[in-house]
Amino acid sequence: MIYDFQPGDGTRYNLVTVEDPHGGVLVICNNSSLWRHYPRDTIVFLCGNENEYTRRAIFNHLEEELDHLDQEEGNDEEDTCICIPDEPNSNCDWCF
């Protein structure tokens, strides 16, 4: 996955992520550093340019993406019509 974001402090990040067969997700940041993200846990610096602000920005962004995906998955379950067939409900978004 590719992410391009600005956390609002004047910096800009370009991330490339790929699942790591040894666990976690490998993250290349700005083509200058490599990290391993363990979702819902931590992020570990592997090589390149290490910076605490970059660490926090990457981790926060990836965790927000996970939260967003979790919310979308949760909405899918709620977005199902449970109305009786052939009896449309005017309050149901699915029926109308």
C-alpha beads as a LAMMPS data file, in Angstrom:
LAMMPS data file: protein, C-alpha beads

96 atoms
95 bonds

1 atom types
1 bond types

-500.0 500.0 xlo xhi
-500.0 500.0 ylo yhi
-500.0 500.0 zlo zhi

Masses

1 110.0

Atoms # bond

1 1 1 0.000 0.000 0.000
2 1 1 1.188 3.528 -0.661
3 1 1 0.352 6.463 1.618
4 1 1 1.194 10.125 1.104
5 1 1 0.206 12.327 4.038
6 1 1 0.947 15.502 5.951
7 1 1 0.359 15.267 9.705
8 1 1 -0.125 19.039 10.016
9 1 1 3.268 20.055 11.394
10 1 1 4.776 21.118 8.070
11 1 1 6.199 17.702 7.202
12 1 1 5.174 15.319 4.448
13 1 1 5.607 11.575 4.368
14 1 1 5.468 9.002 1.614
15 1 1 5.064 5.442 2.891
16 1 1 5.226 2.131 1.066
17 1 1 4.003 -0.844 3.104
18 1 1 4.197 -4.580 2.502
19 1 1 3.303 -7.542 4.706
20 1 1 6.414 -9.056 6.277
21 1 1 6.488 -12.874 6.225
22 1 1 8.306 -12.730 9.588
23 1 1 5.528 -10.705 11.226
24 1 1 4.257 -7.179 11.058
25 1 1 4.352 -4.811 8.123
26 1 1 7.510 -3.409 6.529
27 1 1 7.311 0.354 6.007
28 1 1 9.615 2.346 3.734
29 1 1 9.412 6.038 4.603
30 1 1 10.494 8.725 2.115
31 1 1 12.914 6.227 0.549
32 1 1 15.264 6.968 3.457
33 1 1 14.261 4.680 6.320
34 1 1 12.855 1.216 6.921
35 1 1 10.546 0.315 9.811
36 1 1 8.521 -2.715 10.943
37 1 1 5.019 -1.902 12.157
38 1 1 3.291 -4.319 14.484
39 1 1 -0.372 -3.270 14.186
40 1 1 -1.993 -2.178 17.456
41 1 1 1.352 -2.557 19.222
42 1 1 4.535 -0.736 18.167
43 1 1 6.850 0.307 15.358
44 1 1 10.521 -0.705 15.231
45 1 1 13.305 1.116 13.379
46 1 1 15.310 -1.175 11.091
47 1 1 17.690 1.035 9.077
48 1 1 18.223 4.416 7.427
49 1 1 17.486 7.775 9.014
50 1 1 15.955 7.386 12.474
51 1 1 13.899 10.240 13.851
52 1 1 11.442 10.201 16.762
53 1 1 9.027 12.585 14.981
54 1 1 8.996 10.302 11.940
55 1 1 8.422 7.281 14.184
56 1 1 5.371 8.905 15.781
57 1 1 3.982 10.177 12.470
58 1 1 4.242 6.757 10.798
59 1 1 2.777 4.881 13.746
60 1 1 -0.102 7.328 14.255
61 1 1 -0.985 7.350 10.564
62 1 1 -0.981 3.568 10.224
63 1 1 -3.035 3.151 13.393
64 1 1 -5.564 5.718 12.103
65 1 1 -5.804 3.750 8.859
66 1 1 -6.515 0.586 10.867
67 1 1 -9.197 2.423 12.852
68 1 1 -10.752 3.639 9.607
69 1 1 -10.766 0.109 8.164
70 1 1 -12.281 -1.276 11.377
71 1 1 -15.062 1.312 11.201
72 1 1 -15.775 0.461 7.552
73 1 1 -15.991 -3.234 8.396
74 1 1 -18.290 -2.453 11.322
75 1 1 -20.540 -0.359 9.078
76 1 1 -20.898 -3.208 6.597
77 1 1 -22.558 -5.314 9.268
78 1 1 -24.935 -2.500 10.187
79 1 1 -25.799 -1.667 6.557
80 1 1 -27.946 -4.698 5.951
81 1 1 -31.657 -4.524 5.420
82 1 1 -33.676 -6.596 7.879
83 1 1 -37.081 -5.597 6.524
84 1 1 -39.679 -8.193 5.652
85 1 1 -39.493 -9.120 1.948
86 1 1 -42.160 -7.450 -0.221
87 1 1 -42.965 -5.014 2.623
88 1 1 -40.700 -1.970 2.132
89 1 1 -40.035 0.206 5.145
90 1 1 -40.063 3.955 4.420
91 1 1 -37.448 4.493 7.165
92 1 1 -35.016 2.000 5.645
93 1 1 -32.264 3.352 3.391
94 1 1 -31.916 -0.037 1.718
95 1 1 -35.571 -0.312 0.746
96 1 1 -35.691 3.158 -0.858

Bonds

1 1 1 2
2 1 2 3
3 1 3 4
4 1 4 5
5 1 5 6
6 1 6 7
7 1 7 8
8 1 8 9
9 1 9 10
10 1 10 11
11 1 11 12
12 1 12 13
13 1 13 14
14 1 14 15
15 1 15 16
16 1 16 17
17 1 17 18
18 1 18 19
19 1 19 20
20 1 20 21
21 1 21 22
22 1 22 23
23 1 23 24
24 1 24 25
25 1 25 26
26 1 26 27
27 1 27 28
28 1 28 29
29 1 29 30
30 1 30 31
31 1 31 32
32 1 32 33
33 1 33 34
34 1 34 35
35 1 35 36
36 1 36 37
37 1 37 38
38 1 38 39
39 1 39 40
40 1 40 41
41 1 41 42
42 1 42 43
43 1 43 44
44 1 44 45
45 1 45 46
46 1 46 47
47 1 47 48
48 1 48 49
49 1 49 50
50 1 50 51
51 1 51 52
52 1 52 53
53 1 53 54
54 1 54 55
55 1 55 56
56 1 56 57
57 1 57 58
58 1 58 59
59 1 59 60
60 1 60 61
61 1 61 62
62 1 62 63
63 1 63 64
64 1 64 65
65 1 65 66
66 1 66 67
67 1 67 68
68 1 68 69
69 1 69 70
70 1 70 71
71 1 71 72
72 1 72 73
73 1 73 74
74 1 74 75
75 1 75 76
76 1 76 77
77 1 77 78
78 1 78 79
79 1 79 80
80 1 80 81
81 1 81 82
82 1 82 83
83 1 83 84
84 1 84 85
85 1 85 86
86 1 86 87
87 1 87 88
88 1 88 89
89 1 89 90
90 1 90 91
91 1 91 92
92 1 92 93
93 1 93 94
94 1 94 95
95 1 95 96
